[in-house]
Amino acid sequence: MKRMRRLWVALLLGLLVVATVVGVALAGSKSAPVPQPLQATSRTMTVSASGCYPIEDGQLYYNNGRNIAGEQDAPLQTFICPVYFPDFASRHNIQSVTMYCYDQHTWSGDQYDVVAYMYRTEPALGNTETYMGTVRSTGSSSTNPRAFTISGTQINPKVVYPRQGVYFWVGFVGHSNLMLYGFKVNYTIP
């Protein structure tokens, strides 16, 4: 009986070894999966006028949530419009920025346009910021709102990492024919 049990144990061990060798051989004959390149996902976010605030106290402006405008004949009004990316990506590659505003001012010159400068900050480095681009209204039109877009090489640098922040510094004089509605930011994430 002992002899028979030893024979069965030896046979089972032999089958186990053969199955392991065959399994390893079959698994090794298949090619390893080829990693697919990451596809960039396009996204769009909006920065509304309701999130903008004045750079200093005493400015003559109103912000009703839909738009920001200076009071009639007020001097240059300046605002900060923070950009909060709604996802936690390892980086954001900004593709284009569109500013929506009303500009029916007939006087010429930069001070009579709605001008937005885009900056990237890095709080861990202290008081530093990097200029990224400028979007401005040009000319006069009764179209309301008007869209002004920058893209491509007009935005540099394009990449924003989680350790960095982005904001628009916006300026325009007080006039009933100049208003800011907000921005659309098109970007990709890996």
TITI-849878 format. One record per residue: residue number from 1; residue in three letters; x, z, y of N, C-alpha, C in turn. Coordinates in nm, 2 decimals, padded with zeros to 4 digits. Layout:
<recs>
<NUM,ALA,<X,Z,Y>,<X,Z,Y>,<X,Z,Y>>
...
</recs>
This chain:
<recs>
<1,MET,<00.08,00.00,-00.12>,<00.00,00.00,00.00>,<00.09,00.00,00.13>>
<2,LYS,<00.20,00.08,00.12>,<00.29,00.08,00.23>,<00.35,-00.05,00.26>>
<3,ARG,<00.37,-00.12,00.15>,<00.44,-00.25,00.16>,<00.34,-00.35,00.22>>
<4,MET,<00.21,-00.34,00.19>,<00.11,-00.43,00.25>,<00.10,-00.40,00.40>>
<5,ARG,<00.10,-00.27,00.44>,<00.09,-00.24,00.58>,<00.21,-00.29,00.66>>
<6,ARG,<00.33,-00.28,00.60>,<00.45,-00.33,00.67>,<00.44,-00.48,00.68>>
<7,LEU,<00.39,-00.54,00.59>,<00.37,-00.69,00.59>,<00.27,-00.73,00.70>>
<8,TRP,<00.16,-00.66,00.72>,<00.07,-00.68,00.82>,<00.12,-00.65,00.96>>
<9,VAL,<00.20,-00.55,00.97>,<00.26,-00.51,01.10>,<00.36,-00.62,01.14>>
<10,ALA,<00.44,-00.66,01.04>,<00.54,-00.77,01.07>,<00.47,-00.90,01.11>>
<11,LEU,<00.36,-00.93,01.04>,<00.29,-01.05,01.07>,<00.23,-01.05,01.21>>
<12,LEU,<00.17,-00.94,01.24>,<00.11,-00.92,01.38>,<00.21,-00.93,01.49>>
<13,LEU,<00.32,-00.86,01.46>,<00.43,-00.86,01.56>,<00.49,-01.01,01.58>>
<14,GLY,<00.50,-01.08,01.47>,<00.54,-01.21,01.47>,<00.45,-01.30,01.55>>
<15,LEU,<00.32,-01.29,01.52>,<00.22,-01.36,01.60>,<00.22,-01.33,01.75>>
<16,LEU,<00.24,-01.20,01.78>,<00.25,-01.16,01.92>,<00.37,-01.23,01.99>>
<17,VAL,<00.48,-01.23,01.92>,<00.60,-01.29,01.98>,<00.58,-01.44,02.00>>
<18,VAL,<00.52,-01.51,01.90>,<00.50,-01.65,01.91>,<00.40,-01.68,02.02>>
<19,ALA,<00.29,-01.60,02.03>,<00.20,-01.62,02.14>,<00.26,-01.60,02.28>>
<20,THR,<00.35,-01.50,02.29>,<00.42,-01.48,02.42>,<00.51,-01.60,02.45>>
<21,VAL,<00.58,-01.65,02.36>,<00.67,-01.76,02.38>,<00.59,-01.88,02.42>>
<22,VAL,<00.49,-01.91,02.35>,<00.40,-02.03,02.38>,<00.34,-02.01,02.52>>
<23,GLY,<00.29,-01.89,02.55>,<00.23,-01.87,02.68>,<00.33,-01.89,02.80>>
<24,VAL,<00.45,-01.84,02.78>,<00.56,-01.86,02.88>,<00.59,-02.01,02.89>>
<25,ALA,<00.60,-02.08,02.78>,<00.64,-02.22,02.78>,<00.53,-02.30,02.85>>
<26,LEU,<00.41,-02.27,02.82>,<00.30,-02.35,02.89>,<00.29,-02.32,03.04>>
<27,ALA,<00.31,-02.19,03.07>,<00.31,-02.15,03.21>,<00.42,-02.22,03.29>>
<28,GLY,<00.54,-02.23,03.23>,<00.66,-02.28,03.29>,<00.65,-02.43,03.30>>
<29,SER,<00.57,-02.50,03.22>,<00.56,-02.64,03.22>,<00.47,-02.69,03.34>>
<30,LYS,<00.39,-02.61,03.39>,<00.30,-02.65,03.50>,<00.39,-02.64,03.63>>
<31,SER,<00.36,-02.73,03.72>,<00.44,-02.73,03.85>,<00.38,-02.61,03.93>>
<32,ALA,<00.47,-02.55,04.01>,<00.42,-02.45,04.10>,<00.34,-02.50,04.21>>
<33,PRO,<00.24,-02.43,04.26>,<00.15,-02.48,04.36>,<00.24,-02.51,04.49>>
<34,VAL,<00.21,-02.62,04.55>,<00.27,-02.66,04.67>,<00.20,-02.59,04.79>>
<35,PRO,<00.28,-02.52,04.87>,<00.21,-02.45,04.99>,<00.16,-02.56,05.08>>
<36,GLN,<00.04,-02.55,05.13>,<-00.02,-02.64,05.23>,<00.02,-02.60,05.37>>
<37,PRO,<00.05,-02.69,05.45>,<00.09,-02.65,05.59>,<-00.03,-02.59,05.66>>
<38,LEU,<-00.01,-02.49,05.74>,<-00.11,-02.42,05.81>,<-00.18,-02.52,05.91>>
<39,GLN,<-00.31,-02.52,05.91>,<-00.38,-02.60,06.00>,<-00.41,-02.52,06.13>>
<40,ALA,<-00.38,-02.57,06.24>,<-00.41,-02.51,06.37>,<-00.57,-02.51,06.39>>
<41,THR,<-00.62,-02.40,06.43>,<-00.76,-02.39,06.46>,<-00.78,-02.40,06.61>>
<42,SER,<-00.87,-02.49,06.65>,<-00.90,-02.50,06.80>,<-01.01,-02.40,06.83>>
<43,ARG,<-00.99,-02.33,06.95>,<-01.08,-02.24,07.00>,<-01.10,-02.25,07.15>>
<44,THR,<-01.21,-02.21,07.20>,<-01.24,-02.21,07.34>,<-01.29,-02.07,07.38>>
<45,MET,<-01.24,-02.03,07.50>,<-01.29,-01.90,07.55>,<-01.33,-01.92,07.70>>
<46,THR,<-01.41,-01.83,07.75>,<-01.45,-01.84,07.89>,<-01.41,-01.71,07.96>>
<47,VAL,<-01.37,-01.73,08.08>,<-01.34,-01.62,08.17>,<-01.44,-01.64,08.29>>
<48,SER,<-01.54,-01.55,08.29>,<-01.64,-01.57,08.40>,<-01.60,-01.49,08.52>>
<49,ALA,<-01.67,-01.53,08.63>,<-01.64,-01.47,08.76>,<-01.67,-01.32,08.76>>
<50,SER,<-01.76,-01.28,08.67>,<-01.80,-01.14,08.67>,<-01.68,-01.05,08.63>>
<51,GLY,<-01.58,-01.10,08.57>,<-01.46,-01.02,08.53>,<-01.35,-01.02,08.63>>
<52,CYS,<-01.36,-01.09,08.74>,<-01.26,-01.10,08.84>,<-01.28,-00.99,08.94>>
<53,TYR,<-01.16,-00.94,08.99>,<-01.17,-00.83,09.09>,<-01.07,-00.86,09.20>>
<54,PRO,<-01.09,-00.80,09.32>,<-01.00,-00.83,09.43>,<-00.87,-00.76,09.41>>
<55,ILE,<-00.76,-00.83,09.47>,<-00.63,-00.77,09.46>,<-00.61,-00.65,09.54>>
<56,GLU,<-00.68,-00.64,09.66>,<-00.67,-00.52,09.74>,<-00.80,-00.49,09.80>>
<57,ASP,<-00.81,-00.36,09.85>,<-00.93,-00.32,09.91>,<-00.95,-00.38,10.05>>
<58,GLY,<-01.07,-00.39,10.09>,<-01.10,-00.44,10.23>,<-01.13,-00.59,10.23>>
<59,GLN,<-01.13,-00.66,10.12>,<-01.15,-00.80,10.12>,<-01.30,-00.82,10.15>>
<60,LEU,<-01.33,-00.93,10.21>,<-01.47,-00.97,10.25>,<-01.52,-01.07,10.15>>
<61,TYR,<-01.58,-01.03,10.04>,<-01.62,-01.12,09.94>,<-01.75,-01.06,09.87>>
<62,TYR,<-01.81,-01.14,09.79>,<-01.91,-01.09,09.70>,<-01.89,-01.15,09.56>>
<63,ASN,<-01.93,-01.08,09.46>,<-01.93,-01.12,09.32>,<-02.06,-01.08,09.26>>
<64,ASN,<-02.15,-01.18,09.24>,<-02.28,-01.15,09.19>,<-02.28,-01.17,09.04>>
<65,GLY,<-02.17,-01.19,08.97>,<-02.16,-01.21,08.83>,<-02.16,-01.35,08.79>>
<66,ARG,<-02.23,-01.44,08.87>,<-02.23,-01.58,08.84>,<-02.11,-01.65,08.91>>
<67,ASN,<-02.08,-01.60,09.03>,<-01.97,-01.66,09.11>,<-01.91,-01.56,09.20>>
<68,ILE,<-01.79,-01.59,09.25>,<-01.72,-01.51,09.35>,<-01.71,-01.60,09.47>>
<69,ALA,<-01.73,-01.54,09.59>,<-01.71,-01.62,09.71>,<-01.67,-01.52,09.82>>
<70,GLY,<-01.60,-01.58,09.92>,<-01.57,-01.50,10.04>,<-01.68,-01.50,10.14>>
<71,GLU,<-01.69,-01.40,10.22>,<-01.79,-01.40,10.33>,<-01.75,-01.51,10.43>>
<72,GLN,<-01.85,-01.56,10.50>,<-01.83,-01.66,10.60>,<-01.71,-01.63,10.69>>
<73,ASP,<-01.62,-01.72,10.71>,<-01.51,-01.71,10.80>,<-01.41,-01.60,10.77>>
<74,ALA,<-01.41,-01.55,10.65>,<-01.32,-01.44,10.61>,<-01.18,-01.51,10.59>>
<75,PRO,<-01.07,-01.44,10.61>,<-00.94,-01.49,10.58>,<-00.92,-01.51,10.43>>
<76,LEU,<-00.80,-01.55,10.39>,<-00.77,-01.57,10.25>,<-00.82,-01.45,10.16>>
<77,GLN,<-00.89,-01.48,10.06>,<-00.94,-01.38,09.96>,<-00.87,-01.40,09.83>>
<78,THR,<-00.81,-01.29,09.77>,<-00.74,-01.31,09.65>,<-00.79,-01.22,09.54>>
<79,PHE,<-00.79,-01.27,09.42>,<-00.85,-01.21,09.30>,<-00.77,-01.22,09.18>>
<80,ILE,<-00.78,-01.12,09.09>,<-00.72,-01.13,08.96>,<-00.83,-01.15,08.86>>
<81,CYS,<-00.81,-01.25,08.77>,<-00.91,-01.28,08.66>,<-00.83,-01.27,08.53>>
<82,PRO,<-00.85,-01.15,08.46>,<-00.78,-01.14,08.33>,<-00.83,-01.23,08.22>>
<83,VAL,<-00.74,-01.27,08.13>,<-00.78,-01.35,08.02>,<-00.77,-01.26,07.89>>
<84,TYR,<-00.88,-01.24,07.82>,<-00.87,-01.16,07.70>,<-00.91,-01.25,07.58>>
<85,PHE,<-00.81,-01.27,07.50>,<-00.83,-01.36,07.38>,<-00.91,-01.28,07.28>>
<86,PRO,<-01.02,-01.34,07.23>,<-01.11,-01.27,07.14>,<-01.07,-01.25,07.00>>
<87,ASP,<-00.95,-01.30,06.96>,<-00.90,-01.29,06.82>,<-00.76,-01.22,06.82>>
<88,PHE,<-00.72,-01.19,06.70>,<-00.59,-01.12,06.69>,<-00.49,-01.21,06.62>>
<89,ALA,<-00.47,-01.33,06.67>,<-00.38,-01.43,06.61>,<-00.23,-01.39,06.64>>
<90,SER,<-00.14,-01.44,06.56>,<00.00,-01.42,06.59>,<00.05,-01.49,06.71>>
<91,ARG,<-00.02,-01.59,06.76>,<00.01,-01.65,06.88>,<-00.11,-01.74,06.93>>
<92,HIS,<-00.11,-01.77,07.06>,<-00.21,-01.85,07.11>,<-00.14,-01.97,07.18>>
<93,ASN,<-00.17,-02.09,07.15>,<-00.11,-02.21,07.21>,<-00.21,-02.27,07.31>>
<94,ILE,<-00.19,-02.25,07.43>,<-00.29,-02.29,07.53>,<-00.28,-02.45,07.55>>
<95,GLN,<-00.39,-02.51,07.53>,<-00.39,-02.66,07.54>,<-00.44,-02.71,07.67>>
<96,SER,<-00.54,-02.64,07.73>,<-00.59,-02.69,07.86>,<-00.67,-02.57,07.92>>
<97,VAL,<-00.67,-02.58,08.06>,<-00.75,-02.48,08.13>,<-00.84,-02.56,08.23>>
<98,THR,<-00.97,-02.53,08.23>,<-01.06,-02.59,08.33>,<-01.12,-02.48,08.42>>
<99,MET,<-01.11,-02.51,08.55>,<-01.16,-02.42,08.65>,<-01.29,-02.48,08.70>>
<100,TYR,<-01.40,-02.40,08.70>,<-01.53,-02.44,08.75>,<-01.55,-02.37,08.89>>
<101,CYS,<-01.57,-02.46,08.99>,<-01.59,-02.40,09.12>,<-01.68,-02.50,09.20>>
<102,TYR,<-01.71,-02.45,09.32>,<-01.78,-02.53,09.42>,<-01.69,-02.55,09.54>>
<103,ASP,<-01.66,-02.67,09.57>,<-01.57,-02.70,09.69>,<-01.63,-02.82,09.77>>
<104,GLN,<-01.70,-02.78,09.87>,<-01.75,-02.88,09.96>,<-01.70,-02.86,10.10>>
<105,HIS,<-01.58,-02.80,10.10>,<-01.52,-02.78,10.23>,<-01.45,-02.91,10.28>>
<106,THR,<-01.48,-02.95,10.40>,<-01.44,-03.07,10.45>,<-01.30,-03.07,10.52>>
<107,TRP,<-01.25,-02.95,10.55>,<-01.11,-02.94,10.61>,<-01.01,-02.97,10.50>>
<108,SER,<-00.89,-03.02,10.54>,<-00.79,-03.05,10.44>,<-00.69,-02.94,10.44>>
<109,GLY,<-00.62,-02.93,10.33>,<-00.51,-02.83,10.32>,<-00.54,-02.73,10.20>>
<110,ASP,<-00.43,-02.68,10.15>,<-00.44,-02.59,10.03>,<-00.52,-02.47,10.06>>
<111,GLN,<-00.52,-02.42,10.18>,<-00.60,-02.30,10.21>,<-00.75,-02.32,10.21>>
<112,TYR,<-00.79,-02.45,10.20>,<-00.93,-02.48,10.19>,<-00.97,-02.53,10.05>>
<113,ASP,<-00.88,-02.51,09.96>,<-00.91,-02.54,09.82>,<-00.93,-02.40,09.75>>
<114,VAL,<-00.99,-02.41,09.63>,<-00.99,-02.29,09.54>,<-00.87,-02.31,09.45>>
<115,VAL,<-00.77,-02.22,09.45>,<-00.65,-02.23,09.38>,<-00.63,-02.12,09.29>>
<116,ALA,<-00.59,-02.15,09.16>,<-00.57,-02.05,09.06>,<-00.43,-02.07,09.00>>
<117,TYR,<-00.35,-01.97,09.01>,<-00.22,-01.97,08.94>,<-00.23,-01.89,08.81>>
<118,MET,<-00.17,-01.94,08.71>,<-00.18,-01.88,08.58>,<-00.05,-01.81,08.55>>
<119,TYR,<-00.05,-01.69,08.51>,<00.07,-01.61,08.47>,<00.06,-01.55,08.34>>
<120,ARG,<00.18,-01.53,08.28>,<00.19,-01.46,08.15>,<00.27,-01.33,08.18>>
<121,THR,<00.23,-01.22,08.14>,<00.30,-01.09,08.16>,<00.35,-01.04,08.02>>
<122,GLU,<00.45,-00.95,08.03>,<00.49,-00.88,07.91>,<00.52,-00.73,07.95>>
<123,PRO,<00.42,-00.64,07.93>,<00.43,-00.51,07.98>,<00.55,-00.43,07.93>>
<124,ALA,<00.60,-00.46,07.81>,<00.72,-00.39,07.75>,<00.84,-00.42,07.83>>
<125,LEU,<00.84,-00.53,07.91>,<00.96,-00.56,07.99>,<00.95,-00.52,08.13>>
<126,GLY,<00.84,-00.44,08.16>,<00.82,-00.39,08.30>,<00.76,-00.49,08.39>>
<127,ASN,<00.80,-00.49,08.51>,<00.74,-00.57,08.62>,<00.79,-00.72,08.61>>
<128,THR,<00.75,-00.79,08.50>,<00.79,-00.93,08.49>,<00.66,-01.01,08.46>>
<129,GLU,<00.67,-01.13,08.51>,<00.57,-01.23,08.48>,<00.63,-01.37,08.48>>
<130,THR,<00.56,-01.46,08.40>,<00.61,-01.60,08.39>,<00.50,-01.69,08.44>>
<131,TYR,<00.53,-01.77,08.54>,<00.44,-01.87,08.59>,<00.41,-01.97,08.48>>
<132,MET,<00.28,-02.01,08.46>,<00.24,-02.10,08.35>,<00.18,-02.23,08.41>>
<133,GLY,<00.12,-02.23,08.53>,<00.06,-02.35,08.58>,<-00.04,-02.32,08.69>>
<134,THR,<-00.08,-02.42,08.76>,<-00.17,-02.41,08.87>,<-00.29,-02.51,08.85>>
<135,VAL,<-00.41,-02.46,08.87>,<-00.53,-02.55,08.88>,<-00.59,-02.53,09.01>>
<136,ARG,<-00.62,-02.64,09.08>,<-00.68,-02.63,09.22>,<-00.79,-02.73,09.23>>
<137,SER,<-00.88,-02.70,09.32>,<-00.99,-02.79,09.36>,<-00.93,-02.89,09.46>>
<138,THR,<-00.97,-03.01,09.46>,<-00.92,-03.11,09.56>,<-01.03,-03.19,09.61>>
<139,GLY,<-01.03,-03.22,09.74>,<-01.13,-03.30,09.80>,<-01.26,-03.22,09.81>>
<140,SER,<-01.36,-03.29,09.87>,<-01.49,-03.23,09.90>,<-01.60,-03.31,09.82>>
<141,SER,<-01.69,-03.23,09.77>,<-01.80,-03.30,09.69>,<-01.92,-03.20,09.69>>
<142,SER,<-02.04,-03.26,09.69>,<-02.16,-03.18,09.68>,<-02.19,-03.14,09.54>>
<143,THR,<-02.11,-03.20,09.44>,<-02.14,-03.17,09.30>,<-02.11,-03.02,09.28>>
<144,ASN,<-02.20,-02.96,09.21>,<-02.19,-02.81,09.19>,<-02.24,-02.77,09.05>>
<145,PRO,<-02.15,-02.72,08.97>,<-02.01,-02.69,08.99>,<-01.92,-02.82,08.96>>
<146,ARG,<-01.80,-02.81,09.01>,<-01.70,-02.91,08.98>,<-01.60,-02.86,08.88>>
<147,ALA,<-01.55,-02.94,08.80>,<-01.45,-02.90,08.70>,<-01.31,-02.96,08.73>>
<148,PHE,<-01.21,-02.88,08.73>,<-01.07,-02.92,08.75>,<-00.99,-02.87,08.63>>
<149,THR,<-00.92,-02.97,08.57>,<-00.85,-02.93,08.44>,<-00.70,-02.96,08.45>>
<150,ILE,<-00.62,-02.87,08.39>,<-00.48,-02.89,08.37>,<-00.46,-02.89,08.22>>
<151,SER,<-00.36,-02.97,08.17>,<-00.33,-02.97,08.03>,<-00.19,-03.03,08.01>>
<152,GLY,<-00.14,-03.04,07.89>,<-00.01,-03.10,07.86>,<00.10,-03.03,07.93>>
<153,THR,<00.19,-03.10,07.99>,<00.30,-03.05,08.06>,<00.27,-02.97,08.18>>
<154,GLN,<00.15,-02.98,08.23>,<00.11,-02.90,08.35>,<00.10,-02.75,08.31>>
<155,ILE,<00.10,-02.72,08.19>,<00.10,-02.58,08.14>,<00.23,-02.55,08.07>>
<156,ASN,<00.31,-02.46,08.12>,<00.44,-02.44,08.06>,<00.49,-02.30,08.11>>
<157,PRO,<00.52,-02.21,08.02>,<00.51,-02.22,07.87>,<00.36,-02.21,07.83>>
<158,LYS,<00.34,-02.26,07.71>,<00.20,-02.27,07.65>,<00.17,-02.16,07.56>>
<159,VAL,<00.27,-02.09,07.50>,<00.25,-02.00,07.39>,<00.24,-01.85,07.45>>
<160,VAL,<00.14,-01.78,07.40>,<00.11,-01.64,07.44>,<00.11,-01.56,07.31>>
<161,TYR,<00.20,-01.46,07.30>,<00.20,-01.37,07.18>,<00.12,-01.25,07.21>>
<162,PRO,<00.09,-01.17,07.10>,<00.01,-01.05,07.12>,<00.07,-00.95,07.21>>
<163,ARG,<00.20,-00.95,07.23>,<00.27,-00.85,07.32>,<00.25,-00.89,07.47>>
<164,GLN,<00.19,-01.01,07.49>,<00.19,-01.06,07.63>,<00.04,-01.06,07.67>>
<165,GLY,<00.02,-01.07,07.80>,<-00.11,-01.08,07.86>,<-00.11,-01.20,07.96>>
<166,VAL,<-00.23,-01.25,07.99>,<-00.25,-01.37,08.07>,<-00.35,-01.33,08.18>>
<167,TYR,<-00.33,-01.38,08.30>,<-00.43,-01.37,08.41>,<-00.42,-01.48,08.50>>
<168,PHE,<-00.53,-01.50,08.58>,<-00.53,-01.60,08.69>,<-00.53,-01.52,08.82>>
<169,TRP,<-00.44,-01.57,08.91>,<-00.44,-01.52,09.05>,<-00.51,-01.62,09.13>>
<170,VAL,<-00.62,-01.59,09.18>,<-00.71,-01.69,09.25>,<-00.71,-01.66,09.40>>
<171,GLY,<-00.71,-01.76,09.48>,<-00.72,-01.74,09.63>,<-00.80,-01.86,09.69>>
<172,PHE,<-00.87,-01.82,09.79>,<-00.94,-01.92,09.88>,<-01.00,-01.84,10.00>>
<173,VAL,<-01.02,-01.92,10.11>,<-01.07,-01.86,10.23>,<-01.22,-01.84,10.22>>
<174,GLY,<-01.28,-01.75,10.30>,<-01.42,-01.73,10.30>,<-01.49,-01.84,10.37>>
<175,HIS,<-01.58,-01.90,10.29>,<-01.66,-02.01,10.35>,<-01.77,-02.04,10.25>>
<176,SER,<-01.89,-02.07,10.30>,<-02.01,-02.09,10.21>,<-01.99,-02.21,10.12>>
<177,ASN,<-01.89,-02.29,10.15>,<-01.87,-02.41,10.07>,<-01.76,-02.40,09.96>>
<178,LEU,<-01.71,-02.27,09.94>,<-01.61,-02.25,09.84>,<-01.65,-02.13,09.75>>
<179,MET,<-01.66,-02.16,09.62>,<-01.70,-02.05,09.52>,<-01.63,-02.08,09.39>>
<180,LEU,<-01.60,-01.97,09.32>,<-01.54,-01.97,09.19>,<-01.64,-01.93,09.09>>
<181,TYR,<-01.66,-02.01,08.98>,<-01.76,-01.97,08.87>,<-01.68,-01.91,08.75>>
<182,GLY,<-01.56,-01.96,08.73>,<-01.48,-01.91,08.61>,<-01.40,-02.02,08.55>>
<183,PHE,<-01.35,-01.99,08.43>,<-01.25,-02.08,08.37>,<-01.29,-02.10,08.22>>
<184,LYS,<-01.25,-02.21,08.17>,<-01.25,-02.23,08.02>,<-01.11,-02.25,07.98>>
<185,VAL,<-01.07,-02.18,07.87>,<-00.94,-02.19,07.82>,<-00.95,-02.25,07.68>>
<186,ASN,<-00.89,-02.36,07.65>,<-00.88,-02.42,07.52>,<-00.75,-02.39,07.46>>
<187,TYR,<-00.75,-02.34,07.34>,<-00.62,-02.30,07.27>,<-00.63,-02.32,07.12>>
<188,THR,<-00.52,-02.32,07.06>,<-00.51,-02.32,06.91>,<-00.44,-02.20,06.86>>
<189,ILE,<-00.48,-02.16,06.74>,<-00.41,-02.05,06.67>,<-00.37,-02.10,06.54>>
<190,PRO,<-00.26,-02.04,06.48>,<-00.21,-02.09,06.35>,<-00.30,-02.06,06.24>>
</recs>
